[in-house]
Amino acid sequence: MQSMVDVRRSYQESAIRGATPIELVVVLYDSALEDMRRALLAMQQNDIETRSRQIGHALIVLQQLQGTLDFERGGNAARQFEQFYSLVRAKLLEAQIRSSPETLREQIRYLAEVRDCWIEAKRILQPVGNAAAAPRSSAVADAGTSSRWSA
């Protein structure tokens, strides 16, 4: 009999295989947010090992998001995302070092807000039944976020 963790992992892997670029970005955001929420809980329970492991994984996920930015196609939006990811990563390290739940909560809030923007971009750019027309994430960033995050 498969364990619940195995079933969940199989479901996630299946969903990822059929995901559009925007959906993959959302999956990464969800992963980072889950890590950060677990780190916050561990911080509140004075569980340094779990807090460190969860923040470490969130940093890896953010690094993955940052590393896939396409500056040629994404232009200014890609540069803004790079700055955003760098800032969140720095603040996560600060939260870890200072054991600051306030700083960690703030980063969770920011990342959740940006994740919601990706969901909205998906809604606008991928009408139901038209997932094949999905643009790459950097193009989505340029089209779906420039008005909200203009410098």
N, C-alpha and C positions, 0 to 999 in steps of 0.2 A: 504494500500500500504506500502510495506516495505521500510524503509529508506535506503539510500546508506550505512550507517554504519552497519545496520543489514545484508544487503546482503554481505558486505565485511567480517563481522564476521562469517557468515554461510559458506562462501567460505573457509576462513582460517581454521575453525574447521573441515570441510570436508577434506581438504588437510592434516591436522595434523593426523587425524585418519588413513589415509592410508600411512603415511610417514615411511620411513626407519629410522634407528637410525641416519645415517649421515644427512638425510634431517631434522630431528628434531633439530640437532645441528645447522644447517644452519638457521632454523627458529629462534632459540634463538639468534644467532648472528645478524640476521636481526632486531630482536626486539630491542636488545641493541643498534645497530647502529642507528635505527630510533629515539630511546630515546635520544641518544647523539646528533644527528643532531638537534632535536627539542630544546634540552637544549642550544646548541650553538646559535640558532636563538633567543631564549629567552634571553640569555646572551647579545647578540648584541642589543636587544631591552630594556635592563635593566628591564626585567620581572623576578624578583627574585623568585616569587612563582612558575612559570612554570619551570624555570631553576631547582629549587630544586626538584620539583616533577619528572621531566624527569630524572635527574641524579639519584634520589632515585630509580626509576624503573630500570634504567640500572644497578645499583648496585645489585638489587635483581636478575636480569637475570644473571649477571656474577656469583653471589653466587650460583645460580641453576646450571650453567655450572660447577662450581668448585666442588659443592657438589656431582655431579654424576660421578666424575672421579673414575675409577677403578684402583687402584694402583697395585693390584695383577696382573691383566692382562695387564695393560698399561705400567707398569714398568717405565723406565726413561722418556718416552714421557708424561705419566700422571703427573709425578713430574714437568716436564717443563711447562706443561699446568697450574698446580697449581701455580707455580711461576709467570707465565704470567698473569693469572687472578688476583692474589694478587697485582701485580704491576699496572695493569690497574685500579683496584678498588682504590688503594691508589692515583693514579694520578687523577682519577675522583674526589675524595674528595678534593685533592689539587686544582683542577680547580674550584671546587665549592667555596671553602673557599677564594681563591685569585681572584675569578671571572676572570679567565685566559682563554680567547678564544684560545690562542696558545697551552696551555696544553691540552685543550679539543680536538682541531683539531688533535693534535699528537696522542691521544688515538683513535680517530675515524680512522685515517690512519692505525694504528697498528692492530686494530680489523678487519678492512676491508681486510687487507692483509692476516690475518689468516683465515678469512671467505673464501677468494678466494682459499686458500690451501685446505679447506674442500671440496669446489666445485670440485677441481682437484682430490682429493682423491675419491670422489664419482664417478667421470668420470672413473678413473682407476679401482676402485674396484667393480663398479656396471655397467657392460655393459648394454646397453639398453635391456630391456626384462628379466633381471636377478636380479631384486630388491630383490627377496626372499633370495638370498645368502648374504645379507648384514651382515657384522660383527658388533659387538657392537662398540660403539664410542671409547672406550679405545683401542681396538684392532686396529681400524682404525688409531688412533693417533699414535700408535707404528709403524704401517706399512707405513703410508702415510706421516709422518712428521719427522722421525728420521734423514734423511739426511739434511733437511733444518734447523732443530733447535737443532742440537747436540751441547752440551756444550763444 
